[in-house]
C-alpha cells in the first residue's frame, strides 16, 4: 500500500511539472533586459552575463531542456572587430586577448525528425561601442527595440509552443555577439549542438518592437523556400507586409541561410533611436509585439504537418549594394514602399541637415539620378566623394523642394 501511494505521488509530481501555463510576459521580459542595471548588454560584460542568466531562468520556468555545450550556455571567443554586422569567421587566438560571448540555447524535444530554430540576439552596445550613432557623452544604450524586443517575442513563442505543433522539435536561441558581426550565430552554425541537416527552417526576430499605426511589417528571406510567400499570405491577420527575397542581411538569419536552411527575418523598421541611448522600453508597441508573436505562431501552425521545407538560394542583394565614399546623413525608412526614398531620421551636422532636409521628406532626385527606390538611391549616392556638391529634390507635403548638398 505504501509503495502504491509513493508511486501515485511521483506521477502526480510529474503531472504538476508539465502544467506550465503560458502567459504574455513580453513587456516584463523587455523591461528586465533593457534596464540600466544591465548596462547595455555588451558582449563579454557583466550585463551580458546577467541577461543570459535571466534567459536561463525563463527557459527553466517553461520546462525547456538545455541545448548548449554547458547546460543552456554555449560560449565562444573572438577578436574584436571594428565593423559591426560584418560577416566574420571564428578564429582561435590567445585567451588573454579575446572577448568571450555566450549564446543561450533551449530545446523542446517532440521526438520529431526535424527541428525548427527560433532565434534573436540579446546583446547590444553597452555604453556605446563600435556601431553607436550617439554623439556626445557616454550613455547606456539599453537596446529595448534592438533587441530586447526580439528576445521577448522568442520567449513568448517558446511558451506557446511548449505543448503545441508537435510535428517538429524546437531550438530557441538567444545569440550574443550580433552587434560585433553575427558572431554568436556564426559560431553556432560551425559548432552546432544538433544536426543542422535536420534543421527545418530558422525564424529570426530583430527589432520587432516599433510596429507603426499602418501595421507595416518587413519580412526578409521570403525567397529562401517556395512555401514562404503562400504561407505568409494565408496566415496574415492584416499586416502590411514588405517582403524581401534575399536570405542575406544584417542579422543572425544570415548565418543559417549560408548553411542552406530556409530563413525568415521579422523587422518593424528603423527609427531615430537606432543604436542610440534613446532606444528605451516606453517607446515600444507591446500590442504590436504580441500581434507579431501570434502571426509567427500561426505561420508555424500552418506548416506543422508539411514536413521539411525545401531550400532555395536567393540573389545576394548585399553583393549588389554600391560602396559609398560619402553619406547623406539620413536614416532611410526601409518599410516605405512608395516611389523614392523616404527619410526616417536626420543625423546632426551631416549634409542632409545642413541642406535643410527633414524627417518625412521623400528623396526623388539626387544629382542627375531619379530615385525610385532604395537601390537607386544607393547607386546615385555611390558616385559622389568628399568635397563634391550636388542638388537634391525631395517631396514634402506633396510639393517638390530643391536643396544644395555639400559632401
C-alpha positions as CSV (number, residue, x, y, z in Angstrom):
1,X,0.0,0.0,0.0
2,X,2.8,2.4,0.9
3,X,4.6,1.7,-2.4
4,X,1.4,2.4,-4.4
5,X,1.0,5.7,-2.6
6,X,4.5,6.8,-3.3
7,X,4.0,5.9,-7.0
8,X,0.9,8.0,-7.2
9,X,2.6,10.9,-5.6
10,X,5.5,10.6,-8.0
11,X,3.2,10.5,-11.0
12,X,1.3,13.5,-9.6
13,X,4.5,15.4,-9.2
14,X,5.4,14.7,-12.8
15,X,2.0,15.9,-13.9
16,X,2.4,19.1,-12.0
17,X,5.8,19.8,-13.6
18,X,4.1,19.6,-17.0
19,X,1.4,22.1,-16.1
20,X,3.2,25.1,-17.5
21,X,0.6,27.8,-18.3
22,X,1.6,30.3,-20.9
23,X,1.2,34.0,-20.0
24,X,2.1,37.0,-22.1
25,X,5.2,38.4,-20.4
26,X,6.6,40.3,-23.3
27,X,6.7,43.7,-21.5
28,X,8.2,42.1,-18.4
29,X,11.0,40.5,-20.4
30,X,11.8,43.7,-22.3
31,X,11.8,45.7,-19.1
32,X,14.3,43.4,-17.5
33,X,16.6,43.2,-20.5
34,X,16.6,46.9,-21.3
35,X,17.1,48.1,-17.7
36,X,20.0,50.4,-16.9
37,X,21.3,47.7,-14.5
38,X,22.4,45.5,-17.4
39,X,24.4,48.5,-18.8
40,X,23.5,47.8,-22.4
41,X,24.3,44.0,-22.5
42,X,27.5,44.4,-24.5
43,X,29.1,41.0,-25.3
44,X,31.6,39.8,-22.7
45,X,30.4,42.1,-20.0
46,X,28.7,41.5,-16.6
47,X,25.4,42.9,-18.1
48,X,25.5,40.3,-20.8
49,X,26.0,37.5,-18.3
50,X,23.1,38.8,-16.1
51,X,20.9,38.8,-19.2
52,X,22.0,35.3,-20.1
53,X,21.2,34.1,-16.5
54,X,17.7,35.7,-16.8
55,X,17.1,33.8,-20.1
56,X,18.1,30.5,-18.4
57,X,15.7,31.2,-15.6
58,X,12.9,31.9,-18.1
59,X,13.6,28.7,-20.1
60,X,13.7,26.7,-16.8
61,X,10.3,28.1,-15.8
62,X,8.9,26.8,-19.1
63,X,10.4,23.4,-18.6
64,X,12.7,23.6,-21.7
65,X,15.7,21.4,-22.0
66,X,19.3,22.8,-22.1
67,X,20.9,22.5,-25.5
68,X,24.2,24.3,-25.2
69,X,27.6,22.9,-24.5
70,X,27.5,23.7,-20.8
71,X,23.8,23.4,-19.8
72,X,22.0,26.2,-21.6
73,X,25.2,28.1,-22.4
74,X,27.5,27.9,-25.4
75,X,30.5,30.2,-25.1
76,X,32.7,31.5,-27.9
77,X,35.8,33.6,-28.0
78,X,36.7,36.2,-30.6
79,X,39.0,39.0,-31.5
80,X,37.0,42.3,-31.5
81,X,36.1,43.7,-34.9
82,X,35.7,47.4,-35.7
83,X,32.9,46.9,-38.3
84,X,29.6,45.9,-36.8
85,X,27.4,43.3,-38.6
86,X,30.3,42.3,-40.9
87,X,30.4,38.6,-41.8
88,X,33.2,37.1,-39.7
89,X,34.6,33.6,-39.1
90,X,35.5,32.2,-35.7
91,X,39.3,32.4,-35.1
92,X,41.1,30.7,-32.2
93,X,43.5,33.2,-30.6
94,X,45.3,33.6,-27.3
95,X,43.0,33.6,-24.3
96,X,44.3,36.8,-22.8
97,X,43.4,38.8,-26.0
98,X,39.9,37.6,-26.5
99,X,36.4,38.5,-25.5
100,X,34.1,35.6,-24.5
101,X,30.5,35.8,-25.5
102,X,27.6,33.5,-24.6
103,X,24.8,32.0,-26.6
104,X,21.8,30.7,-24.7
105,X,20.1,27.6,-26.1
106,X,16.9,25.8,-25.1
107,X,15.1,22.8,-26.6
108,X,11.7,21.3,-26.9
109,X,12.1,17.6,-27.9
110,X,8.9,16.3,-29.5
111,X,10.8,13.2,-30.8
112,X,10.3,14.6,-34.3
113,X,12.6,14.1,-37.3
114,X,13.3,17.8,-37.9
115,X,13.8,20.9,-35.7
116,X,12.7,24.5,-36.2
117,X,15.2,27.1,-35.0
118,X,13.8,30.3,-33.5
119,X,16.3,33.0,-32.6
120,X,17.0,36.5,-31.6
121,X,20.2,38.3,-30.4
122,X,20.2,39.7,-26.9
123,X,23.5,41.6,-26.9
124,X,23.6,45.4,-27.5
125,X,26.2,48.2,-27.4
126,X,26.9,48.8,-23.7
127,X,27.8,52.4,-23.2
128,X,28.2,53.0,-26.9
129,X,30.8,50.7,-28.5
130,X,31.5,50.5,-32.2
131,X,28.3,50.9,-34.1
132,X,26.8,53.6,-31.8
133,X,25.3,56.5,-33.7
134,X,25.3,58.7,-30.5
135,X,27.4,61.8,-30.5
136,X,28.0,63.1,-27.0
137,X,29.0,61.9,-23.6
138,X,28.9,58.2,-22.8
139,X,25.5,56.8,-22.0
140,X,24.0,53.4,-21.6
141,X,22.5,52.0,-24.8
142,X,19.6,49.9,-23.5
143,X,18.5,48.4,-26.8
144,X,14.9,47.9,-26.0
145,X,13.9,47.5,-29.6
146,X,17.4,46.3,-30.6
147,X,16.9,43.6,-29.5
148,X,15.2,43.0,-26.2
149,X,12.0,43.1,-28.4
150,X,13.1,40.1,-30.5
151,X,14.2,38.1,-27.4
152,X,10.8,38.8,-25.7
153,X,8.9,37.6,-28.7
154,X,11.1,34.5,-28.9
155,X,10.4,33.7,-25.2
156,X,6.7,34.2,-25.9
157,X,6.8,31.8,-28.7
158,X,8.6,29.2,-26.6
159,X,5.8,29.3,-24.1
160,X,3.2,29.0,-26.8
161,X,4.9,26.1,-28.5
162,X,5.6,24.1,-25.3
163,X,2.6,21.8,-25.9
164,X,1.6,22.9,-29.5
165,X,2.5,21.9,-33.0
166,X,4.5,18.8,-32.1
167,X,5.5,17.7,-35.6
168,X,8.8,19.4,-35.2
169,X,11.3,19.8,-32.3
170,X,12.2,23.4,-31.4
171,X,15.5,25.1,-30.7
172,X,15.3,28.5,-29.1
173,X,18.5,30.6,-29.3
174,X,19.4,33.9,-27.8
175,X,22.6,35.0,-29.6
176,X,25.3,37.2,-28.4
177,X,27.9,39.0,-30.5
178,X,25.5,40.0,-33.2
179,X,26.3,43.7,-32.9
180,X,30.0,42.8,-33.4
181,X,29.4,40.8,-36.6
182,X,26.9,38.0,-36.2
183,X,29.5,36.3,-34.1
184,X,27.3,34.1,-31.9
185,X,25.1,32.7,-34.7
186,X,28.2,32.3,-36.9
187,X,29.9,30.3,-34.2
188,X,26.9,28.1,-33.6
189,X,26.4,27.1,-37.2
190,X,30.0,25.9,-37.2
191,X,29.8,24.2,-33.8
192,X,26.1,23.2,-33.7
193,X,24.7,21.3,-30.8
194,X,22.3,19.4,-33.1
195,X,22.5,18.0,-36.6
196,X,21.9,21.0,-38.9
197,X,20.9,18.7,-41.8
198,X,17.8,18.1,-39.7
199,X,17.0,21.8,-39.3
200,X,13.7,22.5,-40.9
201,X,13.9,26.3,-41.1
202,X,15.0,29.3,-39.0
203,X,13.0,32.3,-37.8
204,X,14.8,35.4,-36.6
205,X,13.3,38.4,-34.8
206,X,15.5,41.5,-34.7
207,X,13.9,44.9,-33.9
208,X,10.2,44.0,-33.8
209,X,9.2,46.5,-31.1
210,X,8.0,49.5,-33.0
211,X,5.1,48.4,-35.2
212,X,3.7,51.6,-36.7
213,X,0.0,52.5,-36.9
214,X,-0.2,51.3,-40.5
215,X,0.9,47.8,-39.3
216,X,3.8,47.7,-41.8
217,X,6.0,44.6,-41.1
218,X,9.1,43.7,-43.0
219,X,9.8,40.0,-43.6
220,X,13.1,39.1,-45.2
221,X,14.2,35.8,-46.6
222,X,10.9,35.0,-48.4
223,X,12.7,33.6,-51.4
224,X,14.6,31.0,-49.4
225,X,11.8,28.5,-49.6
226,X,9.0,28.1,-52.2
227,X,6.5,27.8,-49.3
228,X,7.1,31.1,-47.6
229,X,5.1,33.6,-49.7
230,X,2.0,31.5,-49.8
231,X,2.2,30.7,-46.1
232,X,2.8,34.4,-45.1
233,X,-0.2,35.4,-47.2
234,X,-2.5,32.6,-45.9
235,X,-1.9,33.4,-42.2
236,X,-1.6,37.3,-42.4
237,X,-4.1,38.8,-40.0
238,X,-3.8,42.3,-41.6
239,X,-0.2,43.3,-41.6
240,X,1.1,45.4,-44.5
241,X,4.0,43.2,-45.5
242,X,7.1,44.5,-47.1
243,X,8.9,41.4,-48.4
244,X,12.5,40.9,-49.4
245,X,13.7,37.7,-51.1
246,X,17.3,37.5,-50.0
247,X,18.4,35.3,-47.2
248,X,21.4,37.5,-46.6
249,X,21.0,40.5,-44.4
250,X,22.5,42.3,-41.3
251,X,21.2,39.9,-38.7
252,X,21.6,36.3,-37.5
253,X,19.3,34.6,-40.0
254,X,22.2,35.1,-42.5
255,X,24.4,32.5,-40.6
256,X,21.7,29.9,-41.1
257,X,20.9,30.8,-44.7
258,X,24.6,30.2,-45.5
259,X,24.1,26.6,-44.2
260,X,21.3,26.1,-46.8
261,X,18.5,26.5,-44.3
262,X,15.3,28.4,-45.2
263,X,15.0,31.6,-43.1
264,X,12.6,34.4,-42.3
265,X,13.6,37.6,-40.5
266,X,10.9,39.9,-39.0
267,X,11.6,43.6,-38.6
268,X,9.4,46.7,-37.8
269,X,11.8,49.3,-39.2
270,X,14.5,51.8,-38.4
271,X,13.9,54.8,-36.2
272,X,15.7,57.9,-34.7
273,X,16.8,55.9,-31.6
274,X,18.5,53.2,-33.5
275,X,21.9,52.5,-31.9
276,X,21.4,55.5,-29.6
277,X,20.7,55.8,-25.8
278,X,17.1,56.7,-26.6
279,X,16.1,53.1,-27.5
280,X,14.1,52.6,-24.3
281,X,11.2,50.5,-23.1
282,X,8.5,53.2,-23.0
283,X,8.8,53.7,-26.8
284,X,7.8,50.1,-27.8
285,X,4.5,48.9,-29.1
286,X,3.7,45.9,-26.9
287,X,0.4,45.2,-28.6
288,X,2.2,45.1,-31.9
289,X,4.8,42.7,-30.5
290,X,2.0,40.4,-29.3
291,X,0.5,40.5,-32.7
292,X,3.8,39.6,-34.4
293,X,4.3,36.7,-32.0
294,X,0.8,35.4,-32.8
295,X,1.5,35.8,-36.5
296,X,4.7,33.8,-36.3
297,X,2.9,31.1,-34.2
298,X,0.2,30.9,-36.9
299,X,2.9,30.5,-39.6
300,X,4.5,27.6,-37.7
301,X,1.0,26.1,-37.2
302,X,0.2,26.3,-40.9
303,X,3.4,24.4,-41.7
304,X,3.2,22.0,-38.8
305,X,2.2,19.0,-41.0
306,X,4.2,20.0,-44.1
307,X,7.4,18.1,-43.4
308,X,10.8,19.6,-44.2
309,X,10.7,22.8,-46.2
310,X,12.6,22.9,-49.5
311,X,15.5,25.4,-49.5
312,X,16.1,27.8,-52.4
313,X,19.1,30.0,-52.9
314,X,18.4,33.7,-53.4
315,X,20.3,36.5,-55.1
316,X,22.7,38.0,-52.6
317,X,21.5,41.6,-52.6
318,X,24.3,42.8,-50.4
319,X,26.8,41.9,-53.2
320,X,25.0,44.4,-55.5
321,X,25.0,47.1,-52.9
322,X,27.1,50.1,-54.0
323,X,30.0,51.2,-51.9
324,X,30.0,54.8,-50.6
325,X,32.7,57.3,-50.1
326,X,30.2,59.8,-48.5
327,X,26.9,59.8,-46.7
328,X,23.9,62.0,-46.8
329,X,23.4,61.7,-43.1
330,X,19.8,60.3,-43.0
331,X,18.1,57.2,-41.7
332,X,16.1,55.7,-44.6
333,X,12.6,54.4,-44.0
334,X,13.2,50.8,-45.0
335,X,9.5,50.0,-44.9
336,X,8.5,52.7,-47.3
337,X,7.0,51.1,-50.5
338,X,6.2,54.3,-52.5
339,X,8.3,55.9,-55.2
340,X,11.6,57.4,-53.9
341,X,13.5,57.1,-50.6
342,X,11.7,58.4,-47.5
343,X,13.8,59.9,-44.7
344,X,13.0,58.5,-41.3
345,X,15.7,60.4,-39.4
346,X,18.3,63.1,-39.8
347,X,21.8,63.0,-38.3
348,X,23.3,66.0,-36.6
349,X,25.9,68.1,-38.6
350,X,25.6,66.0,-41.7
351,X,24.9,67.1,-45.3
352,X,21.2,66.5,-45.2
353,X,20.6,68.5,-42.0
354,X,22.8,71.4,-43.3
355,X,20.8,71.4,-46.5
356,X,17.5,71.7,-44.6
357,X,16.1,68.2,-45.2
358,X,13.5,67.0,-42.8
359,X,12.2,63.7,-41.4
360,X,9.4,62.6,-43.8
361,X,11.0,64.1,-46.9
362,X,11.0,61.7,-49.9
363,X,14.1,61.9,-52.0
364,X,13.1,61.7,-55.6
365,X,16.3,63.0,-57.3
366,X,19.9,63.1,-56.3
367,X,22.3,64.8,-58.8
368,X,21.3,63.6,-62.3
369,X,19.7,60.4,-61.0
370,X,16.0,59.8,-60.5
371,X,15.3,58.0,-57.2
372,X,12.6,55.4,-57.4
373,X,13.6,53.1,-54.5
374,X,16.3,52.3,-52.0
375,X,18.7,50.7,-54.6
376,X,18.5,53.6,-57.0
377,X,19.2,55.9,-54.1
378,X,22.3,53.9,-53.1
379,X,23.6,53.8,-56.7
380,X,23.1,57.6,-57.0
381,X,25.0,58.2,-53.7
382,X,27.9,55.9,-54.6
383,X,29.2,58.2,-57.4
384,X,30.0,61.1,-55.0
385,X,33.1,61.7,-53.0
386,X,34.1,64.1,-50.2
387,X,34.1,67.7,-51.4
388,X,31.5,67.2,-54.1
389,X,28.4,69.3,-54.3
390,X,25.1,68.4,-56.0
391,X,21.4,69.1,-55.8
392,X,18.7,67.0,-54.2
393,X,15.0,67.1,-54.9
394,X,12.6,65.9,-52.2
395,X,8.8,65.7,-51.9
396,X,7.5,67.4,-48.8
397,X,3.7,67.7,-48.2
398,X,3.1,67.0,-51.9
399,X,5.5,69.7,-53.1
400,X,8.9,69.3,-54.8
401,X,11.6,71.1,-52.8
402,X,15.2,71.6,-54.2
403,X,18.3,71.9,-52.0
404,X,22.0,72.0,-52.3
405,X,24.0,69.1,-50.9
406,X,27.7,69.5,-49.9
407,X,29.5,66.3,-49.1
